């Protein structure tokens, strides 16, 4: 194995990630760092122009509160998020993002993002909180602003193609991060006074529906490997909502978005018997009160009603694209010329929805001779994902803002700096922060700005460089490179390097992880159902997998990255299994169903289920944290839409 150079980089603020949250953090941090004479360093696994969940593009901004319009309030958005997560949400975090998100959207437009406008110059809404846009270059535009902000006056620097493995610690304070180049034989040690984790969620923890030549296709970006969760867990940070994985309903096989069809085109979804499950299964919602009656119906309950049809053999489920387009066009049927034009416009919008963000779905339509104005298309539940920015909620337990706390919440939800985890100097945003769902791309950008401003304040208040012993750095570097050492030492023991008694390759390791999670933790093949015995068996098998992770082998830098990605996924998996086991109820049918505790228990489990890995003892700790209301909770008749 060739020698690796070890480079030590010192900075004030270290931003980890290159997605929307990291770009928001870069813009905000550069502004305040320039005033305080500080240095900002951003490190990304890829290249920030096309990094993160918005890499391919996006057809809608899903969080825009529109506070200046006066139609919505911050409380309205908090109510919406609380209801969609079946009552489990940090209202202070959601409100903090909601009051700042509009400014991020306005920045996007200022930077050149084409947001749809009507003839009066108003934004075109897809739904109450969503704006339509031509977003193929969304991420490129946002990344350009981040790069420009860091390049001015030498306030910042960017390192790309660097995979961050884990944290550096100085006692109970985060002291930076360690990673390696995926292009050169270099290990990077980043020492920092504060670190901002924004490395995305986790994909491919569960076995995907895609197989064969489609393997690797997913709804969320397949390079999201649980690095945010691993980083915070290894640092000893408390985590929250690790049981809340997200299962989106998407067009089958290529994972094309359904939001525009439901919200903009007002399409129905029907089963093979042409029944609309949202109508025929409506009585089931009464079993999940009060959330079964809120408007809109929570995403997991909408999922669940469709899953019941599939379980009863009434699949597949179809999105009635032909019916939706025809119904809209029929309003122009008295004018043949206008009708023809409207049909053409609707057809273009249907295809553009995919071309802006899920090109593979457009390719599948074209390859399958699908014309959406003439033929319906299948939709299906995807495999589970771990995200804190969409309809999931997993992430670190972070401090809320000071000014939104009540007498009741101040001692529980606030500890000095907004978005700081329970580890000193470690801040989180985007998918890395938990219990603040429905921030999506724009809210993640806003949360990155919030966290970065707070991190700069932390640095000003704690302006000393943490100490890290050289022996710790040496041991960490050796641990990072161990898979390559293992492969080099044992590669000649067999004629085929893929099969060897001394090591396991990353791909096979991932298959084992996915099989465990799929079969025992409620994956696709088990129809998202699990129970105590299955979860305990999952923990047993994960313990064996963790032992075998010590024998991962990597033949090159790419495999070294894959090895560590799958270790990160394994840690996310264990946090999930332990928390699902801890919460003895079913609160999110449609995301997962515990068959041994099939009902929601508001009396005992209207709480946050949190966990923490203790780096010193190597033990897991489980704890329940109370849910407090920063805003007065709606009265029952209001909650039920009365």
N, C-alpha and C positions, 0 to 999 in steps of 0.2 A: 504494500500500500504506500502510495506516495505521501510524503510529508505534508502536513497541514500547517499553514501559517495561522497564528492566533493574533488577531488584531483587537486592541482594547480602545474603545471609543467612549469618551466622557461627554456628557451633556447635562443640561438642566432638566428638560422635560423629554421623555421618551414616549413616542406614540407608536403603538404596535398595531399594524393593520393598514389596509389601503382602501377600504370600502367607504360607504357614505359617512359613517360615524367618524372614521379616521380623518377623512377630508374636511369634515366640519370642524374637528378638533384642530387640524392644522391651520385653518383660516383664523380661528379665534385665538389660538395659542400664539401665532405669529404677531397678532395685533398687540396683545398684552406683554409678550416677551420683549418686543421691541421697546416698549415703554420702561421695562424693568432691567434691560440689559442682559437678558437671558438667552440661552441657546435651546432650540427645539430640534429634535431628530425624529424623523419618521422612518420606520422600517416596514417593508411590505414583502410578503412571500412571492408576489408576482410583480406586475407593473401597474401602478395605480390608475392609469388610463382605463384599464379594463379589469379592475379588481373588484371583488365583492359581489353581492347579490344582484346589483344593477349592471353587471359587466356587459351583458348582451344588449341591454336597453330596457325600457319600460314604457307601457302604453298609458299609464295613469299614475298620478301622485295620489296616494291613498290616505294621506292625512293633511288636510287643510281645513282649519277651523273657521276661517273667515270672520275674525273678531271685528274687523272694521265694518263689515257689512251689517252687523247688529242682529243677524239671524240666529247665530249660535253663540253659546257662552262656553267658558272653560268647564263649568259644571256639566253642561250638556255632553261634552266629550267624555268627561270622567264617568258619567252615568252609563254612557254607551259602552265604554271599555269594561266597567265593572260588571254590567249585565252579560256581556259576551263571554267573560271569563267565569261565569257562574258565581259571581260575588267575591272572587279572590283577586284583589289587585291593590297595589300601593297607590292610593289616590294622590298622595303628594308628588310622587314621581310622574304620574300621568299628567297631572295638572301643570307641572313645571315644563314639561315638553310641549303641552298644548298651548301654553301662553307664549311660547317662543317659535313654534313651528312655522307660522305664517311668514315670519321674517326670513327664514331659510328659503321658503318657496319664492319670495320676492327677489332674493339674491339669485336664485337659479335663473329666473326670467331676466334679471339684469345682466347675467353672464352670457345669455344667448339661448336659453332653453325655450323652444317654441311650445307654449301652452295654448290650448285651443281657446278662442274667443268667439262670442256671438256677435251679431251685427251691431250691438250696443257697446261692444268692447268689454263685456263681462266674461269671466271665466266660464267655460262649459263644464258643468258637473256631470260625472258619471253616476254619482249617488250623493248623499248628503255631505260626505266628507271627502269625496274623490274628485280630482280634476283630470280631464283628458289632456293628453299631450302627444306630440310627435317625439318620442323619447329614445330613438335608436342611439343617439349620441349623448344621452343624459349623463352617463358616468364620465365620458371624456370631458364634457363641459365642466362638471363639478371638480374633476381631478385637476384640470388646468388652473382653476382658481386656487386650489390648494398648493400646487407647485409654484404658482406666481407669488403667493403669500410667503412661502418659506424662502424663496430666492431673493426677496427684497432685503437689501442692507445686510446680507449675510446672516440673517437671524436664524435660518434653519438649514437643514440638509436632509436628503432623502437617500435611503439605501433600499434598492430593489433586488428581487430574487434572493432574499435572505429568509430562510425558514427559522422562525423562533421556536426553540424547543421548550424552554421553561424559564422560571424566574431566578434572579439572584436575590439573596436575602441578607440583610444585616440585622440579625435578631428578629424582632417583630416588624421591621420596616422593609418594604420592597426596595431593593437597591439597583434594579435594572433587569436585564434579560440576556440570555445566551442563545445563539443560533449559529447557523452555518449557511454558506453560499450554496445554491443549487447549481451553480455554473463553474465555480472554482474551488480548489482545495483550501478553503479559508474558513476558520471559525471566528465568529465575532462576539466579543464580550462588550455589552453596552452597560455602562455604569450611569445611573441617573438619580437625581434628587426626587423625582416623581415619575411614575410610569402610568400610561393610559392604555388599558387593554381594550382593543376593538378588533379582534381577530375573527369575528364571525361565529356562526353556530356550528351545528354538526349534521352532516349528511353521510349516508352509508354506514350508520351504526346498525341499522336494520337491513335485512335482505331487501333489495329493491325489486319492484315488479319487472323492471327491465332485465333481460337476460341475453346471452349470446352476443350478437353484434351490437345490441342495444345496451349492453352492460355499461354502467357509468352514467347513463342518462338519468336525470333526476329533476324534480321540480326546483329545488334549491341548488345553488352551485355545488358541484361534486367536490370541489377543492376545500369546502368547509369541513374541517376534520375535527371539530371540537377543541381547537387550540385555545379559545378563550376560557372554556370551562377548565381545561387541564391546567392552564396557567394560574387561575385563581385558586383552584383546589390545591395545587402543589405549594402555593404561597401560604396556605392555611386560612383562606378567606371563607366566610360563611356563604353558603349558596341557598337559593330559594327556588321554589317551583320546579324542581328537577323532575317531578313527575308529569309536568304539563308539556308533553310533546305535541306537535302539531301535525295533523293529517289533512292536507288540502284535497278538495275535490277538483280534478282537472280533466281536460280532454285526455282520453286514454292513450297511453303509449308514448306520446310526445310531450305530455304535461302542459299543453297550451292553456292559457288563462281562461277562466269562466266569468270573471267579474263583469266585463263589458256586456256579456250576453244576458246575465241576470239583471244588471242595474241599468244599462243603457238601452239594450234591445228588449228588455222585459220578457225574456224567453222563459218557457216552462221546461222542466226536466220531467221525463216520464219513464216508466218502466216498460218491459217488453209487452205488457198487456195494455199499453197506452194509458195507464193510470198515473196520476200525478201524486207521487208519494207524499208531498207536502200537504196534500188534502186528505188522502185516504189514511195516512198515519197520524193525523193531527191529534186524535185522542191520546196518543202516547205522550204528548207534551205535558199532559196533566200530571204525569208521574214525576216531573222535574220542576215542580213549583218552588219558588215563584218565577224562576227563570224560564220555564216553559211557556209563559204568557207574555214575556217582554217583547218589545218591538225595537229593532229587528230580532228575530229568533236567533239565539246564540249559534255560532258556526258549528260547534260540535254537535248540537242537537239536530241541525239540518243534515249534517253528515249521517247521524245515527238513523234518522228516518229512512234515508236511502239504503243504508247498510242492512236494515231490517228487511227491505224488499229483496235485496241480493241474497241474504241468508235464507229467505223463503223460496228461492228459485225463480224470482221474478225479473232477474237481470237479463240482458244488460240495461243500464240506465242511459237514456238518450237526451242530449240537449236538442230541443226542437228549433234548430236554427232556421229551417225552412219556414216554419209557422211564424216565428218572430219577425223575420224579414218581410214575409208576405203581409202580415198584419199592419206593419208600419207603412209599407208601400201602398196598401189598399186605401189609405186615406187620400191618395192622389189618383184613384182609379177613374175619376170622371175626366181627367185630363191626361190622355195617352202619352203626350210628350213629357209632362211632368212626372208621370208614373215611371216611364223608362229611365229618366234621369235619376229619380229617387232610388230605383232598384240598383242602378250602377253605383251610386254613392254608398248605399248600404253594403253592397258587395265589396267595395274598396275598403270600407271601414272594418268589415269582418276580417279580411286578409291582413290589413295593416295592424290590427290588434296583435297578430302573431309576429308579423315581420318586425315590429318594434321591440319585441322582447323574447319570443320563442320561435325562432326561425324553423326549428325542427318540426313544429306543428304544421307550418305552412308547407313544408316539404312532404310531410305525411299526407296532408290533404291532396296535394298535387299528385303524389305517387299513387294515391288510392282513388283518383278520379272523383274526388268529393267537391261538389259545388254547394256551398252552404245554403244558398237560396233554394236548392232543390232537394237536399238530402240532410237528414239529421246525423249527428255524430255521437259516438259513445263518450260518456264521462265516467270516471271511476275514482275511488279513493286511492291516494298515493300511499307509499310507505311512510312511517313516522320520521319526523325531523325535530331537531332541537334548536329553537330560535327564541330570542327574547324580543324580537322586533315586529313580528307579524301577529298571528292569532295564538301563538305559543307564549310562554312566559318564563322559560328557564334562563337562569343567569345568576350573577352574584347579588348578594344582599347589600345594597348600597345606601348611603346616607341621602336623605332628601334635602331640599333647600330649607334654610333657616326660617324664611318669612312665611312659609306655607304650613308650619307646624301649629298644632293646637296644644293646650296644656296637657292633653292626654297623650299626644303623639311625640312631644319633644324628646322625652327620654328614651323612646323606643325607635324612632325613625330618623333621628338626627345625631350625628357625632362629628360635627366640626366643618366638613367640607362637602358640598353637593357631589354626589356620585362617587364618593370614595368608598371602597369596600371596607370590610372590617380589618383589613390589613393596612397599616399606616403607609401612606404614599402610593397606594395602588388604586387607581381610578378605573371605572368601567363605563362603556357606552355601547349603544347598538345591541347586538346579540349578546354581548358580554354582561349586560346588566339585566336583572330579572324583575318580575312582577310589575312591569310597565309596558304592557302589550300595546299593539296597534299604533306603533310609532312609524313603522314601515321605513321607506327611504328618507323622506323629508324629516320625519321625527328623529330618525337615527342621526341625521346630519345636525339637527338642532341639539340633540343630546350630546353629541360630540363637542359642540361649542360650549354647552353648559359644563361638561366635565373638564374641558381644557382650561376654561377660565378659573374654575375652582382649583385645578392642579397648579396653575401659576400662583394663585394665592397661597397654596400650601407651601410652595417652594420659597416664596418671599418670607413666610413665617418660619420655615425650617431650612434655612439656606446653608446647609452643610452637605457635603458629599458623603453618602453612606460608605462604611468601610467593609471591604470584602477581602478576606485572606486569600493570598495567592494559592494556597493549598486547596481551597474550596474551588477556585477557578480551574485548577489543574484537574481535580477530580471530576468536575462537571464536564470539561472538554473530553476527558477519557470516556465518560459515560455516553456522551453524544456519539462518539466515533466507534463505540464498541461493536455495533452491528457490522461495520466494515472490517474490523479486526477479526471478528468471529468468522466471517465468510473467508477472509484471506487465509486464516489458519487451517480451515477444514475443507476448502473447496475441492481439493484433490482426493478426498475420501471416496467419492463416487464419480462415475463417468458422466452423469447428468447433474449439473450443479443445482438444478431445481429440486432434487430429491436427495436429502442428506440427513443422516442420523444426528448430526451435531448442531443443526440450525433449522429454522423455519423461515421461509421467505415471506415478505410482507403481504403478498397477494393471498397466500394460503392462510395466513394469520387473520386477514380480514374476513375470509370466507367462514372461518370458525366463529369469529365474533358475531357475524351476521346470522349464522345458523342458531346460535344460542339465543340471541335477542328475538329472532323471528318466531322460534318455536316455544320459548318459555316466557317472554316478556310482552306478548301481545302484538305480534307482527301480522303481516298480510295473510300468511298461511293459516294462522289461528283465528282469523277474522277479528283481530285486535282484542282478543279476550285473554285473560290470564287469571291466576289465583295465587293464594299464599304458597302452596306446594310448588307450583311452577316457578315462582319468583325465588324461592329458596334454592331450587335446583339451579336456576340461572346463576345465583351467587356462588354455588359450589363450582360450577363450570368456569365462571369468570376467575375464580381463584386459581384454577389450573392454568387458565390462559395467561394470567399475570405471571405465573412461574415461567411459562414458556416464552414470555416477552423478553426475558433475560437472554434468550438464545435466538433472537432475531438475527438474520443474516442479510447483508446488503452488499451487492457487487459493485455498485456505483453510487454517485451522488443522488440520482433520481430514486433509487431504491432506499437509500438512507432517509430521504424525505418521506417516502411511503412507509418505512418502518415506524418513524416517529409519529406520522399522521395516525397510524392505527393504534399506537399506544395512547394517543390523545383520545381517540374514539372509545377505547376500552375504558378509560376513566370516566368519560361521559356516560357510558353504558352502566357502569357500576353505580354512579350517583343516581341515575334514573331508577334502576331496579330497587335500590335501597329505599328510595323515597316513595315509590309506588307501594312497596311493602309496608312502609310506615303509615301511610294514609289509608286507614281501613274503611274505605267507602268507595263508591263509584260516583265521582262528581262530573266527569267529562266523558259520558258515553259518546261515541263518535270519534274520540281520540284514543281512549282505551276503556275497557270494561272489566272490572274485577268481579268474576262470577261468584266468588264466595262472599263478597260484600256488595251486592248489586244495587243498593239504594244510596241516595245522598243523605248524609247525616249532618244537618245544619247545626244541631246542638253541640256535637263534639268536634266536628271537623270544619267548621267555618273559621279556619285558621290558615296561616302559611305553614307549609311543611318544609322545614329547612334542614340542611345537613352541613357538616364540616369534616374535612379530613385533617387530622392533627399530624403535622410533619414530624413532630418529636416522638410521639407514641405510636404512630402509624395506625391509629384507631379512627373509626368513623363515629361521629356523634350525630344523633338525630334530635331535632327539637321542633316544637310548635311555637310559632310567633303569632301574637294577636293581630286581628284585622281591625284597624281604626278608620273612622270616616273623617277625612279632612273637610269634606263638604257634607252638609246634612243629607242623610240618605232619604231617597224618595219615600213618601208614604206608600203603603201597600197598594192602594188603588191606583196611584200614579205608576208604580213599578209594573203593575199588571196591565197598563194601557187603558185604565178606566177614566 
